[in-house]
Amino acid sequence: MGGEFEGVGIQYQMIEDTLYVIQTISGCPAEKSGILPGDRIVSVGDSVIAGVKISNNRIQKLLRGPRGTTVTIGVMRAGVNEPLHFRLTRDRIPVTSVDGYYMSTRDVGYIKINSFGAHTYEEFIEAWRTLSKSGAKKLILDLRGNGGGYLQAAQNIANEFLSPGQLITYTEGVHQPRQVLRADGRGTMRDIPVAVLVDEYSASASEIVSGALQDWDRGIIIGRRTFGKGLVQRQFPAPGEGAYRLTVSRYYTPSGRCIQKPYKDVDYKDDIEQRYRHGEMTSADSIHFADSLRYYTLVKRRTVYGGGGIMPDIFIPADTSRYTPYANKLSAKGILIEISTELTDSLRKQITKRYANPQIYAEEYELPHSVIEKVHDMALNSGIDVDEDMKQKSEFGIALQIKALVARNIWNYTGYFCVVNSASEAYKAALEELKK
């Protein structure tokens, strides 16, 4: 979660015994040298990578190294018979937490944050400035899957939307006095309408931001109940070389809701599975709250609920068509990445010539059904055998993921989210809310 490391700037994935370039980080040595998403790395220095079993730690040691040192990377590229060799000089590689951003409509911008790290606030502000220059006057802030991170980053982002003196969060414990964090009034987005997307994996710092915006009626929260992680712990030395952590207080939203979900007399580790089992992930009607968990927002006095996590204002059920057991097995085997890489290799020039940007591609490109048939054949050859009904149920999600992965290969993660959001009910609901 820190700010940077030293290396060449390649995101990769090993599939069977082939190391695929998933993405090159903008402005870093790999991108500058001409290495492309979809390239297969066959050698790093004197070490052969292709066709051998190699650990992720070993790959990292080969690619990373002190700034200023050099390394030669050999890759195979579709349409090129011989390996291409690139001599790279290692440099500082930023660890980014803003995955992508783009204009959703003429006046709505979209920003995806994957975690709250050392430079998240600066990345967020830079993304918003770019969107503002393109005409954005409203924002969709996507915190789905964001497990949290640095409190300071969350505080800074929440501060952008709140008025001077408004409470962002506070901590309190049985033996710990209340400590508060308030907005300092220097935020530049206090008049920007915002919709925040959350899900069951949005946790900690994500819950501080979404809880503050909800309680002050500054943003509409859309999705499913967040994870519920809000403990303040201190580490104390133990005999020998060990240590133990003691919970000293908890985080609360401005209205007084405790972010931390219960962990006494319940199966804490299986909480997400329990939510599925009880129907909370698929039906709003299955969610019931005791009167003692009723709270009110601080401006419009809307009803919100405590009990752990942030309950959204608009509930969106989990998309069970996209994440079927069959689709999950295909992903685990690397079949979807392999197919999407082959498709990118054969269609890159055609796609970039026909579609000026990923938004147009997301709207207009249709994946040929022959690609899905090839997926089924590869699955069968890999030992994945399911009935026809499961295949039919999975085809929409499979096609969407392949289309999104092709977009990622061409336009990085901004392209990926343009595609997956086109089929996201939470994203569509956010656009509708921001029209009001």
PETABEL-V683334 format. One record per backbone hydrogen bond with DSSP energy under -1.0 kcal/mol. CO is the residue of the C=O (numbers start at 1). NH is the residue of the N-H. If there is no record, write none. Layout:
BEGIN
co: <CO CO>
nh: <NH NH>
END
This chain:
BEGIN
co: <1 3 5 6 7 8 9 11 11 13 15 17 18 19 20 21 23 25 28 29 30 36 39 40 42 42 43 44 47 49 55 56 57 58 59 60 66 69 71 72 73 74 74 75 76 77 84 86 88 90 91 93 97 100 102 107 107 108 108 109 110 111 112 116 119 120 121 122 123 124 125 126 127 128 129 131 132 138 139 140 141 142 143 146 148 150 151 152 153 154 155 158 160 163 166 169 170 171 172 176 179 181 181 183 189 193 194 195 196 197 198 199 202 203 204 205 206 207 208 209 210 211 212 213 213 214 215 220 221 221 222 223 228 230 232 232 234 236 242 244 246 249 250 251 252 253 257 259 266 268 270 271 272 273 274 275 276 279 281 283 284 290 291 293 295 302 304 310 314 318 319 324 325 326 327 328 329 330 331 334 335 336 337 338 339 340 341 342 343 344 347 348 349 350 351 357 358 359 360 361 368 369 370 371 372 373 374 375 376 377 378 379 380 387 388 389 390 391 394 395 396 397 398 399 400 401 402 403 404 405 406 407 408 412 413 414 415 416 417 420 421 424 425 426 427 428 429 430 433>
nh: <118 95 93 65 91 30 25 22 23 20 18 51 15 41 13 38 11 28 32 33 35 39 21 76 49 50 74 47 44 52 59 60 61 62 63 64 69 90 88 45 86 42 43 84 40 80 75 73 71 68 7 5 114 112 110 137 138 104 105 140 102 142 99 150 123 124 125 126 127 128 129 130 131 132 133 136 135 109 195 111 197 113 146 203 116 154 155 156 157 158 159 161 189 166 183 181 252 179 250 173 171 168 169 165 192 139 220 141 222 143 224 202 227 206 208 209 210 211 212 213 214 215 216 218 219 217 298 196 313 314 198 316 261 251 248 249 246 244 238 236 234 232 172 259 170 256 253 309 268 271 274 275 276 277 278 280 279 283 318 286 287 293 294 306 304 297 295 226 223 320 323 328 329 330 331 332 333 335 334 338 339 340 341 342 343 344 345 346 347 348 351 352 353 354 355 361 362 363 364 365 371 373 374 375 376 377 378 379 380 381 382 384 383 391 392 393 394 395 398 399 400 401 402 403 404 405 406 407 408 409 410 411 412 416 417 418 419 420 421 423 424 428 429 430 431 432 433 434 436>
END
